[in-house]
């Protein structure tokens, strides 16, 4: 599994832990850019995360300035 795919899997796991979060609570997710050295964190609410995952096509979680 590519590292960006691994971070997507980890981010999905973080989201599953946030089931009882308030909609305004922010969580730290890992950047899913293809840079193997990147370990940037992205602060998102669960609503923002869900919007990115349900977009067509799904939008990766990326730190500011990181391309996909």
Secondary structure, 3 states (H helix, E strand, C coil): CCHHHHHHHHHHHHHHHCCCCCCCCEEEEECCCCCCCCCCEEEEEHHHHHHHHHCCCCCCCCCCCCCC
